[in-house]
Amino acid sequence: MDVETRVRNIIAEQALLDPEEVGMDSTLESLGLDSLGLVESLFAIEEAFDINIPFNANNPEDSDFDISSVATIVMGIRRLLVEKES
């Protein structure tokens, strides 16, 4: 399963949606995820990919991880996976 599919599945599970309802241009807010759902999604993604996401839920604007859409989350995870391999 590729990164995009895994991320969409995780976010869908947290938002209680079908993965098909989670588009790449969707925002977490548009999917109905609140701040707790966001944090739970990020923890699940970290566990699934064995990575640490540089995101501070207390100060999201200070984080070096773009959560503005599903696409930006996927791109950030791909970047973290490349960094992890090097």
MMTF fields as JSON, N, C-alpha, C and O atoms, coordinates in Angstrom:
{
  "mmtfVersion": "1.0.0",
  "mmtfProducer": "UNKNOWN",
  "numBonds": 343,
  "numAtoms": 344,
  "numGroups": 86,
  "numChains": 1,
  "numModels": 1,
  "chainsPerModel": [1],
  "groupsPerChain": [86],
  "chainIdList": ["A"],
  "bondAtomList": [4, 2, 8, 6, 12, 10, 16, 14, 20, 18, 24, 22, 28, 26, 32, 30, 36, 34, 40, 38, 44, 42, 48, 46, 52, 50, 56, 54, 60, 58, 64, 62, 68, 66, 72, 70, 76, 74, 80, 78, 84, 82, 88, 86, 92, 90, 96, 94, 100, 98, 104, 102, 108, 106, 112, 110, 116, 114, 120, 118, 124, 122, 128, 126, 132, 130, 136, 134, 140, 138, 144, 142, 148, 146, 152, 150, 156, 154, 160, 158, 164, 162, 168, 166, 172, 170, 176, 174, 180, 178, 184, 182, 188, 186, 192, 190, 196, 194, 200, 198, 204, 202, 208, 206, 212, 210, 216, 214, 220, 218, 224, 222, 228, 226, 232, 230, 236, 234, 240, 238, 244, 242, 248, 246, 252, 250, 256, 254, 260, 258, 264, 262, 268, 266, 272, 270, 276, 274, 280, 278, 284, 282, 288, 286, 292, 290, 296, 294, 300, 298, 304, 302, 308, 306, 312, 310, 316, 314, 320, 318, 324, 322, 328, 326, 332, 330, 336, 334, 340, 338],
  "bondOrderList": [1, 1, 1, 1, 1, 1, 1, 1, 1, 1, 1, 1, 1, 1, 1, 1, 1, 1, 1, 1, 1, 1, 1, 1, 1, 1, 1, 1, 1, 1, 1, 1, 1, 1, 1, 1, 1, 1, 1, 1, 1, 1, 1, 1, 1, 1, 1, 1, 1, 1, 1, 1, 1, 1, 1, 1, 1, 1, 1, 1, 1, 1, 1, 1, 1, 1, 1, 1, 1, 1, 1, 1, 1, 1, 1, 1, 1, 1, 1, 1, 1, 1, 1, 1, 1],
  "groupList": [{"groupName": "MET", "atomNameList": ["N", "CA", "C", "O"], "elementList": ["N", "C", "C", "O"], "formalChargeList": [0, 0, 0, 0], "bondAtomList": [1, 0, 2, 1, 3, 2], "bondOrderList": [1, 1, 2], "singleLetterCode": "M", "chemCompType": "L-PEPTIDE LINKING"}, {"groupName": "ASP", "atomNameList": ["N", "CA", "C", "O"], "elementList": ["N", "C", "C", "O"], "formalChargeList": [0, 0, 0, 0], "bondAtomList": [1, 0, 2, 1, 3, 2], "bondOrderList": [1, 1, 2], "singleLetterCode": "D", "chemCompType": "L-PEPTIDE LINKING"}, {"groupName": "VAL", "atomNameList": ["N", "CA", "C", "O"], "elementList": ["N", "C", "C", "O"], "formalChargeList": [0, 0, 0, 0], "bondAtomList": [1, 0, 2, 1, 3, 2], "bondOrderList": [1, 1, 2], "singleLetterCode": "V", "chemCompType": "L-PEPTIDE LINKING"}, {"groupName": "GLU", "atomNameList": ["N", "CA", "C", "O"], "elementList": ["N", "C", "C", "O"], "formalChargeList": [0, 0, 0, 0], "bondAtomList": [1, 0, 2, 1, 3, 2], "bondOrderList": [1, 1, 2], "singleLetterCode": "E", "chemCompType": "L-PEPTIDE LINKING"}, {"groupName": "THR", "atomNameList": ["N", "CA", "C", "O"], "elementList": ["N", "C", "C", "O"], "formalChargeList": [0, 0, 0, 0], "bondAtomList": [1, 0, 2, 1, 3, 2], "bondOrderList": [1, 1, 2], "singleLetterCode": "T", "chemCompType": "L-PEPTIDE LINKING"}, {"groupName": "ARG", "atomNameList": ["N", "CA", "C", "O"], "elementList": ["N", "C", "C", "O"], "formalChargeList": [0, 0, 0, 0], "bondAtomList": [1, 0, 2, 1, 3, 2], "bondOrderList": [1, 1, 2], "singleLetterCode": "R", "chemCompType": "L-PEPTIDE LINKING"}, {"groupName": "ASN", "atomNameList": ["N", "CA", "C", "O"], "elementList": ["N", "C", "C", "O"], "formalChargeList": [0, 0, 0, 0], "bondAtomList": [1, 0, 2, 1, 3, 2], "bondOrderList": [1, 1, 2], "singleLetterCode": "N", "chemCompType": "L-PEPTIDE LINKING"}, {"groupName": "ILE", "atomNameList": ["N", "CA", "C", "O"], "elementList": ["N", "C", "C", "O"], "formalChargeList": [0, 0, 0, 0], "bondAtomList": [1, 0, 2, 1, 3, 2], "bondOrderList": [1, 1, 2], "singleLetterCode": "I", "chemCompType": "L-PEPTIDE LINKING"}, {"groupName": "ALA", "atomNameList": ["N", "CA", "C", "O"], "elementList": ["N", "C", "C", "O"], "formalChargeList": [0, 0, 0, 0], "bondAtomList": [1, 0, 2, 1, 3, 2], "bondOrderList": [1, 1, 2], "singleLetterCode": "A", "chemCompType": "L-PEPTIDE LINKING"}, {"groupName": "GLN", "atomNameList": ["N", "CA", "C", "O"], "elementList": ["N", "C", "C", "O"], "formalChargeList": [0, 0, 0, 0], "bondAtomList": [1, 0, 2, 1, 3, 2], "bondOrderList": [1, 1, 2], "singleLetterCode": "Q", "chemCompType": "L-PEPTIDE LINKING"}, {"groupName": "LEU", "atomNameList": ["N", "CA", "C", "O"], "elementList": ["N", "C", "C", "O"], "formalChargeList": [0, 0, 0, 0], "bondAtomList": [1, 0, 2, 1, 3, 2], "bondOrderList": [1, 1, 2], "singleLetterCode": "L", "chemCompType": "L-PEPTIDE LINKING"}, {"groupName": "PRO", "atomNameList": ["N", "CA", "C", "O"], "elementList": ["N", "C", "C", "O"], "formalChargeList": [0, 0, 0, 0], "bondAtomList": [1, 0, 2, 1, 3, 2], "bondOrderList": [1, 1, 2], "singleLetterCode": "P", "chemCompType": "L-PEPTIDE LINKING"}, {"groupName": "GLY", "atomNameList": ["N", "CA", "C", "O"], "elementList": ["N", "C", "C", "O"], "formalChargeList": [0, 0, 0, 0], "bondAtomList": [1, 0, 2, 1, 3, 2], "bondOrderList": [1, 1, 2], "singleLetterCode": "G", "chemCompType": "PEPTIDE LINKING"}, {"groupName": "SER", "atomNameList": ["N", "CA", "C", "O"], "elementList": ["N", "C", "C", "O"], "formalChargeList": [0, 0, 0, 0], "bondAtomList": [1, 0, 2, 1, 3, 2], "bondOrderList": [1, 1, 2], "singleLetterCode": "S", "chemCompType": "L-PEPTIDE LINKING"}, {"groupName": "PHE", "atomNameList": ["N", "CA", "C", "O"], "elementList": ["N", "C", "C", "O"], "formalChargeList": [0, 0, 0, 0], "bondAtomList": [1, 0, 2, 1, 3, 2], "bondOrderList": [1, 1, 2], "singleLetterCode": "F", "chemCompType": "L-PEPTIDE LINKING"}, {"groupName": "LYS", "atomNameList": ["N", "CA", "C", "O"], "elementList": ["N", "C", "C", "O"], "formalChargeList": [0, 0, 0, 0], "bondAtomList": [1, 0, 2, 1, 3, 2], "bondOrderList": [1, 1, 2], "singleLetterCode": "K", "chemCompType": "L-PEPTIDE LINKING"}],
  "groupTypeList": [0, 1, 2, 3, 4, 5, 2, 5, 6, 7, 7, 8, 3, 9, 8, 10, 10, 1, 11, 3, 3, 2, 12, 0, 1, 13, 4, 10, 3, 13, 10, 12, 10, 1, 13, 10, 12, 10, 2, 3, 13, 10, 14, 8, 7, 3, 3, 8, 14, 1, 7, 6, 7, 11, 14, 6, 8, 6, 6, 11, 3, 1, 13, 1, 14, 1, 7, 13, 13, 2, 8, 4, 7, 2, 0, 12, 7, 5, 5, 10, 10, 2, 3, 15, 3, 13],
  "groupIdList": [1, 2, 3, 4, 5, 6, 7, 8, 9, 10, 11, 12, 13, 14, 15, 16, 17, 18, 19, 20, 21, 22, 23, 24, 25, 26, 27, 28, 29, 30, 31, 32, 33, 34, 35, 36, 37, 38, 39, 40, 41, 42, 43, 44, 45, 46, 47, 48, 49, 50, 51, 52, 53, 54, 55, 56, 57, 58, 59, 60, 61, 62, 63, 64, 65, 66, 67, 68, 69, 70, 71, 72, 73, 74, 75, 76, 77, 78, 79, 80, 81, 82, 83, 84, 85, 86],
  "secStructList": [7, 7, 2, 2, 2, 2, 2, 2, 2, 2, 2, 2, 2, 2, 2, 6, 7, 7, 4, 4, 4, 7, 7, 6, 6, 7, 7, 6, 6, 6, 6, 6, 7, 7, 2, 2, 2, 2, 2, 2, 2, 2, 2, 2, 2, 2, 2, 2, 2, 6, 7, 7, 7, 7, 7, 7, 6, 6, 1, 4, 4, 4, 7, 1, 1, 7, 7, 1, 1, 2, 2, 2, 2, 2, 2, 2, 2, 2, 2, 2, 2, 2, 2, 2, 2, 7],
  "xCoordList": [0.859, 0.0, 0.898, 1.848, 0.596, 1.434, 1.127, 0.148, 1.974, 1.855, 0.488, -0.191, 0.096, -1.175, -2.352, -3.193, -2.407, -3.512, -3.517, -4.572, -2.348, -2.274, -2.715, -3.46, -2.256, -2.628, -4.134, -4.799, -4.662, -6.1, -6.903, -7.928, -6.452, -7.146, -7.109, -8.115, -5.962, -5.828, -6.725, -7.442, -6.686, -7.514, -8.992, -9.794, -9.351, -10.747, -11.21, -12.322, -10.35, -10.694, -10.93, -11.891, -10.069, -10.217, -11.459, -12.094, -11.804, -12.955, -14.254, -15.319, -14.15, -15.309, -15.941, -17.158, -15.071, -15.494, -14.955, -14.089, -15.475, -14.891, -13.66, -13.668, -12.608, -11.402, -11.678, -10.979, -12.686, -13.02, -13.49, -13.416, -13.969, -14.443, -13.306, -13.522, -12.11, -10.944, -10.146, -9.347, -10.368, -9.661, -8.327, -8.107, -7.442, -6.131, -6.227, -5.371, -7.263, -7.414, -8.254, -8.497, -8.698, -9.491, -8.641, -7.458, -9.246, -8.599, -9.122, -10.183, -8.379, -8.84, -10.13, -11.003, -10.241, -11.456, -12.654, -13.74, -12.464, -13.57, -14.017, -15.142, -13.129, -13.466, -14.074, -14.44, -14.181, -14.809, -13.872, -14.326, -12.567, -11.61, -11.33, -10.972, -11.497, -11.151, -9.695, -8.986, -9.247, -7.834, -7.45, -6.339, -8.345, -8.047, -7.955, -7.069, -8.859, -8.807, -7.541, -6.976, -7.091, -5.838, -4.677, -3.879, -4.586, -3.487, -3.534, -2.499, -4.725, -4.851, -4.443, -3.803, -4.815, -4.416, -2.903, -2.313, -2.279, -0.823, -0.12, 0.877, -0.624, -0.03, -0.162, 0.781, -1.331, -1.549, -0.633, -0.116, -0.428, 0.467, 1.903, 2.631, 2.312, 3.662, 3.882, 4.922, 2.906, 3.022, 3.054, 3.85, 2.196, 2.119, 3.41, 3.806, 4.069, 5.267, 6.559, 7.645, 6.452, 7.613, 8.457, 9.661, 7.781, 8.434, 7.985, 7.033, 8.675, 8.27, 7.917, 8.756, 6.672, 6.205, 6.508, 6.081, 7.244, 7.596, 6.412, 6.392, 5.429, 4.223, 3.95, 3.946, 3.722, 3.409, 1.941, 1.584, 1.098, -0.337, -0.656, -1.677, 0.207, -0.017, 0.271, -0.35, 1.201, 1.561, 1.684, 2.793, 0.563, 0.648, 1.334, 1.982, 1.198, 1.821, 3.345, 4.031, 3.88, 5.329, 5.915, 7.127, 5.06, 5.511, 6.092, 5.703, 7.028, 7.669, 7.002, 7.669, 5.683, 4.935, 3.598, 2.806, 3.344, 2.149, 0.965, 0.983, -0.051, -1.249, -2.449, -3.592, -2.194, -3.283, -4.195, -5.338, -3.705, -4.544, -3.975, -2.862, -4.762, -4.286, -3.051, -2.106, -3.052, -1.901, -0.627, 0.432, -0.714, 0.496, 0.977, 2.178, 0.046, 0.431, 1.172, 2.215, 0.641, 1.286, 2.682, 3.639, 2.802, 4.126, 5.095, 6.263, 4.622, 5.478, 5.933, 7.081, 5.048, 5.404, 6.421, 7.374, 6.218, 7.2, 8.575, 9.586, 8.612, 9.885, 10.531, 11.734, 9.721, 10.246, 10.768, 11.77, 10.09, 10.545, 11.867, 12.722, 12.053, 13.329, 14.432, 15.527, 14.149, 15.149, 15.506, 16.664, 14.518, 14.748, 15.668, 16.483, 15.535, 16.341, 17.784, 18.661, 18.038, 19.401, 20.23, 21.4],
  "yCoordList": [-1.188, 0.0, 1.243, 1.329, 2.18, 3.368, 4.396, 4.265, 5.406, 6.422, 7.109, 7.246, 7.533, 8.247, 7.414, 7.909, 6.162, 5.29, 5.065, 5.106, 4.828, 4.595, 5.828, 5.719, 7.001, 8.242, 8.48, 8.807, 8.316, 8.511, 7.537, 7.915, 6.292, 5.303, 5.697, 5.586, 6.15, 6.544, 7.74, 7.746, 8.746, 9.935, 9.575, 10.068, 8.719, 8.285, 7.58, 7.806, 6.724, 6.007, 6.984, 6.832, 7.979, 8.962, 9.832, 10.239, 10.115, 10.977, 10.181, 10.748, 8.858, 7.975, 8.116, 8.235, 8.1, 8.212, 7.031, 6.294, 6.857, 5.893, 6.543, 7.746, 5.773, 6.358, 7.104, 8.066, 6.675, 7.35, 8.786, 9.62, 9.076, 10.416, 11.37, 12.574, 10.835, 11.636, 11.953, 11.138, 13.149, 13.575, 14.199, 14.633, 14.239, 14.83, 16.323, 16.873, 16.988, 18.417, 18.71, 19.873, 17.666, 17.856, 18.441, 18.121, 19.298, 19.748, 18.87, 18.257, 18.815, 17.998, 18.57, 17.827, 19.892, 20.535, 20.169, 19.909, 20.149, 19.811, 18.365, 18.007, 17.543, 16.141, 15.949, 14.834, 17.032, 16.964, 16.616, 16.278, 16.691, 16.388, 17.636, 18.685, 17.51, 18.604, 18.447, 17.593, 19.262, 19.22, 17.862, 17.386, 17.236, 15.908, 14.884, 14.03, 14.965, 14.065, 14.248, 13.284, 15.499, 15.792, 15.102, 14.414, 15.288, 14.701, 13.18, 12.539, 12.598, 11.141, 10.651, 9.607, 11.408, 11.044, 11.067, 10.143, 12.122, 12.236, 11.128, 10.585, 10.78, 9.672, 8.359, 7.569, 8.13, 6.898, 6.853, 5.79, 7.994, 8.063, 7.796, 7.056, 8.404, 8.157, 6.674, 6.123, 6.032, 4.611, 3.766, 2.833, 4.09, 3.317, 3.374, 2.389, 4.542, 4.727, 4.708, 4.831, 4.556, 4.557, 5.819, 5.752, 6.972, 8.282, 9.191, 8.883, 10.305, 11.347, 12.587, 13.135, 13.023, 14.192, 15.432, 15.523, 16.387, 17.605, 18.57, 19.593, 18.22, 19.037, 19.303, 18.378, 20.565, 20.949, 21.367, 22.434, 20.532, 20.805, 22.074, 22.716, 22.438, 23.651, 24.913, 25.952, 24.823, 25.946, 25.456, 25.391, 25.11, 24.552, 25.468, 24.992, 26.777, 27.706, 27.696, 28.142, 27.2, 27.127, 25.796, 25.59, 24.906, 23.576, 23.582, 24.378, 22.677, 22.531, 21.401, 20.638, 21.304, 20.253, 20.834, 21.244, 20.872, 21.497, 20.536, 19.484, 20.895, 20.067, 20.725, 20.448, 21.599, 22.357, 21.507, 21.888, 20.357, 19.456, 18.043, 17.83, 17.096, 15.713, 15.624, 14.905, 16.342, 16.317, 16.807, 16.204, 17.891, 18.405, 17.456, 17.344, 16.779, 15.782, 14.636, 14.198, 14.15, 13.064, 13.49, 12.728, 14.701, 15.185, 15.261, 14.897, 15.73, 15.816, 14.451, 14.285, 13.48, 12.127, 11.522, 10.869, 11.74, 11.243, 11.838, 11.14, 13.134, 13.802, 13.179, 12.917, 12.943, 12.34, 10.922, 10.513, 10.181, 8.825, 8.84, 7.989, 9.791, 9.923, 10.287, 9.728, 11.224, 11.627, 10.456, 10.298, 9.635, 8.496, 7.477, 6.842, 7.323, 6.33, 6.785, 5.958, 8.099, 8.562, 8.669, 9.047],
  "zCoordList": [0.0, 0.0, 0.0, 0.778, -0.859, -0.976, 0.122, 0.857, 0.213, 1.266, 1.205, 2.222, 0.016, -0.126, 0.38, 1.13, -0.03, 0.376, 1.878, 2.51, 2.451, 3.9, 4.676, 5.65, 4.246, 4.942, 4.82, 5.803, 3.619, 3.432, 4.289, 4.856, 4.389, 5.221, 6.698, 7.399, 7.16, 8.57, 8.872, 9.873, 8.012, 8.233, 8.162, 8.955, 7.214, 7.094, 8.36, 8.837, 8.901, 10.129, 11.278, 12.031, 11.418, 12.486, 12.291, 13.263, 11.031, 10.737, 10.595, 10.348, 10.756, 10.604, 9.22, 9.078, 8.199, 6.808, 6.012, 6.485, 4.802, 3.873, 3.244, 2.983, 2.998, 2.395, 1.095, 0.776, 0.342, -0.913, -0.672, -1.574, 0.531, 0.862, 1.227, 1.363, 1.384, 1.767, 0.515, 0.053, -0.031, -1.226, -0.877, 0.253, -1.853, -1.621, -1.331, -0.638, -1.853, -1.602, -0.362, -0.041, 0.336, 1.557, 2.667, 2.79, 3.474, 4.704, 5.83, 5.711, 6.91, 8.027, 8.604, 9.053, 8.587, 9.084, 8.211, 8.728, 6.891, 5.991, 6.164, 5.816, 6.702, 6.957, 8.337, 8.71, 9.091, 10.407, 11.542, 12.635, 11.304, 12.374, 13.202, 12.665, 14.498, 15.402, 15.818, 15.286, 16.762, 17.155, 17.742, 17.512, 18.489, 19.044, 17.913, 17.921, 16.951, 15.802, 14.997, 14.481, 14.891, 14.2, 14.901, 14.265, 16.206, 16.972, 16.883, 16.702, 17.007, 16.915, 15.522, 15.389, 14.489, 13.121, 12.974, 12.414, 13.478, 13.365, 14.135, 13.659, 15.324, 16.083, 15.305, 15.249, 14.709, 13.942, 12.726, 12.381, 12.071, 10.92, 11.357, 10.695, 12.478, 12.985, 13.24, 12.879, 13.859, 14.175, 12.893, 12.784, 11.935, 10.696, 9.889, 9.266, 9.904, 9.09, 9.903, 9.338, 11.222, 12.109, 11.898, 11.65, 12.005, 11.85, 12.985, 13.703, 13.139, 14.074, 13.269, 12.553, 13.391, 12.657, 13.494, 14.645, 12.921, 13.669, 13.723, 13.038, 14.552, 14.663, 16.131, 16.943, 16.478, 17.844, 17.88, 17.381, 18.466, 18.501, 19.286, 19.038, 20.226, 21.005, 20.19, 20.413, 19.255, 18.382, 16.941, 16.411, 16.293, 14.944, 13.939, 13.007, 14.122, 13.172, 13.286, 12.366, 14.391, 14.58, 14.108, 14.169, 13.643, 13.256, 11.852, 10.998, 11.637, 10.333, 9.55, 8.852, 9.674, 8.991, 8.576, 9.425, 7.295, 6.733, 6.789, 6.149, 7.549, 7.657, 6.988, 7.35, 6.01, 5.399, 4.523, 4.271, 4.055, 3.263, 3.355, 3.836, 2.887, 2.857, 1.959, 2.279, 0.848, -0.071, 0.604, 0.43, 1.374, 2.022, 3.119, 3.366, 3.769, 4.772, 4.093, 4.577, 2.976, 2.237, 1.78, 1.919, 1.235, 0.799, 1.972, 1.835, 3.12, 4.3, 4.778, 5.191, 4.725, 5.151, 4.186, 4.611, 2.897, 1.917, 2.179, 2.096, 2.498, 2.806, 4.043, 4.058, 5.081, 6.317, 6.067, 6.653, 5.201, 4.894, 4.146, 4.393, 3.234, 2.513, 3.496, 3.436, 4.407, 5.403, 6.306, 6.691, 6.644, 7.529, 6.867, 7.536, 5.548, 4.814, 4.604, 4.354, 4.704, 4.438, 5.683, 5.615]
}
